[in-house]
Amino acid sequence: MPVLTNPKHELFAQELAKGSTAEAAYAKAGYTPSLKNAQRLKSNEGIRSRVEEILSQAAQKAGVTVERIAEELVKIGFSDIRKAVRWHSARITEEDNPDGGDVLVIKNIVTNTVEIIASDEIDDNTAAAIAEVSQNEKGGVKIKFHDKLSALEKLGKFVGMFKDRLELSSDGSVEFKTIYESRPRD
């Protein structure tokens, strides 16, 4: 759809595409502020189509595609912290008798070690799954991954694994449910 012939409508659509509320976009387009009229204009088919086109063009320009988004969600959803962090525990037993002779004191010393793998050793998929690496004033280091469960849920919805459903009960209440549907394997 080309630029709208009505300049106020075009400006209104562009403001909506930027994320403005309908009322704010309506005022920026030069109309007298009115929530009712702004909502009515927003529901206009030509305006909706133009907003979709503007958003689509912006996404294409930025290189955003469904495939690219799915790839990024896969990196997060199937990330493995062991590719970014190593940890191990060691137990040392010390036997000692300060006076000589039989052992009087036995110490079990447990040491735990956590090591973050250097950034140049981490693969690209693991690096993409990391949200934050920080170090406190005492030298302690923290690594935080993006929300794996959220990524898996979004991927599940994308592939049709989850179906959202509204259920009406006999008492008139409405319940929102997400249903898991397993699919036979090919």
C-alpha positions in Angstrom: 0.0 0.0 0.0 1.5 3.4 -1.0 1.6 6.4 1.2 -1.9 7.5 2.2 -3.3 10.4 0.2 -4.7 12.2 3.3 -1.5 13.6 5.0 -3.2 13.6 8.4 -4.0 9.9 8.0 -0.4 9.1 6.9 1.0 10.9 9.9 -1.5 9.1 12.2 -0.4 5.7 10.7 3.3 6.6 11.1 2.8 7.6 14.7 1.0 4.4 15.4 3.8 2.4 13.8 6.3 4.2 16.1 4.3 2.9 19.1 2.2 6.0 20.0 -1.2 5.4 21.5 -4.1 6.1 19.2 -5.0 9.3 21.1 -1.4 10.6 21.0 -1.1 9.8 17.3 -4.4 11.5 16.6 -3.2 14.7 18.3 0.2 14.6 16.5 -1.6 14.2 13.2 -3.2 17.6 13.9 -6.7 16.5 15.0 -8.4 17.9 18.1 -7.8 15.3 20.8 -10.6 12.7 21.1 -10.1 9.1 22.3 -13.3 8.0 20.6 -12.4 9.4 17.2 -8.8 8.2 17.5 -10.0 4.6 18.2 -12.4 4.8 15.2 -9.6 6.1 12.9 -7.3 3.4 14.2 -9.8 0.7 13.3 -10.0 2.0 9.7 -8.9 -0.7 7.2 -6.7 1.6 5.2 -4.9 2.9 8.4 -4.4 -0.6 9.7 -3.0 -1.8 6.4 -0.6 1.2 6.2 0.6 0.6 9.8 1.3 -3.1 8.9 3.2 -2.0 5.8 5.3 0.5 7.7 6.2 -2.1 10.4 6.9 -4.8 7.8 9.2 -2.4 5.9 11.1 -1.6 9.1 11.4 -5.3 10.0 12.8 -6.1 6.5 15.2 -3.2 6.7 16.5 -4.5 10.0 16.8 -8.0 8.7 14.1 -9.4 11.0 12.4 -12.5 9.7 10.4 -15.3 11.3 13.3 -17.7 10.6 15.8 -15.4 12.3 13.6 -15.0 15.4 13.1 -18.7 15.6 16.8 -19.3 15.3 17.5 -16.9 18.2 14.8 -18.6 20.4 16.4 -22.0 19.6 19.8 -20.7 20.8 18.2 -19.7 24.1 15.8 -22.6 24.5 18.4 -25.3 23.9 21.4 -23.5 25.6 23.5 -25.5 28.0 25.2 -23.7 30.9 28.1 -26.2 30.8 29.3 -24.6 27.6 29.9 -21.3 29.5 30.8 -22.4 33.0 32.9 -25.2 34.5 32.5 -26.3 38.1 33.9 -29.1 40.2 34.3 -30.1 43.8 37.4 -31.7 45.4 37.6 -33.4 48.8 41.0 -33.6 50.5 41.4 -35.7 53.7 44.2 -34.5 56.1 45.3 -36.6 58.9 47.4 -35.0 61.6 48.8 -35.6 65.1 50.8 -32.7 66.4 52.4 -34.9 69.2 53.3 -37.7 66.8 52.0 -41.2 67.2 48.5 -42.3 66.2 46.3 -39.9 64.2 44.2 -37.7 66.5 42.7 -35.3 64.0 41.2 -36.1 60.6 40.0 -33.2 58.5 37.9 -33.4 55.4 38.4 -30.3 53.4 36.0 -29.7 50.5 36.8 -27.1 47.9 34.4 -26.0 45.2 35.6 -24.2 42.1 33.5 -22.4 39.5 35.2 -21.1 36.3 33.6 -19.1 33.6 34.9 -20.1 30.2 36.7 -17.3 28.3 34.5 -15.4 25.8 36.7 -16.3 22.9 36.2 -20.0 23.7 32.4 -19.9 23.9 30.5 -20.9 20.7 28.2 -18.3 19.0 25.0 -20.1 20.1 26.0 -20.1 23.8 27.1 -16.5 23.6 23.7 -15.5 22.1 22.0 -17.3 25.1 23.9 -15.2 27.7 22.1 -12.2 28.9 24.7 -10.8 31.3 28.1 -11.3 32.8 29.1 -9.2 35.8 31.7 -8.9 38.5 31.2 -7.5 41.9 33.7 -5.4 43.9 35.1 -8.5 45.7 35.9 -10.2 42.4 32.9 -12.6 42.4 31.6 -13.2 38.9 28.0 -13.9 37.9 26.7 -15.2 34.5 23.0 -15.0 33.6 21.3 -16.7 30.7 18.2 -15.4 29.0 14.9 -17.0 30.1 15.1 -20.6 28.7 11.5 -21.5 29.7 10.0 -18.5 28.0 12.0 -19.3 24.8 10.8 -22.9 24.8 7.2 -21.8 25.4 7.4 -19.4 22.5 8.9 -22.0 20.3 6.2 -24.5 21.4 3.5 -22.0 20.4 5.3 -21.3 17.1 5.3 -25.0 16.1 1.7 -25.4 17.3 2.4 -27.5 20.4 0.3 -25.3 22.6 -3.2 -24.1 21.9 -4.8 -21.2 23.9 -8.4 -21.8 24.6 -11.2 -19.8 26.5 -13.7 -22.0 28.3 -17.1 -20.8 29.4 -18.6 -22.5 32.4 -22.3 -22.9 33.2 -22.0 -20.2 35.9 -20.9 -17.7 33.3 -17.3 -17.5 34.3 -14.5 -17.5 31.7 -11.3 -19.5 32.1 -8.2 -19.1 29.9 -6.3 -22.4 29.4 -3.2 -23.3 27.4 -3.5 -26.9 26.2 -0.6 -29.1 25.3 -1.1 -31.1 22.2 1.3 -33.9 21.4 1.7 -34.7 17.7 2.6 -38.1 16.2 6.1 -38.3 15.1 6.8 -38.6 11.3 
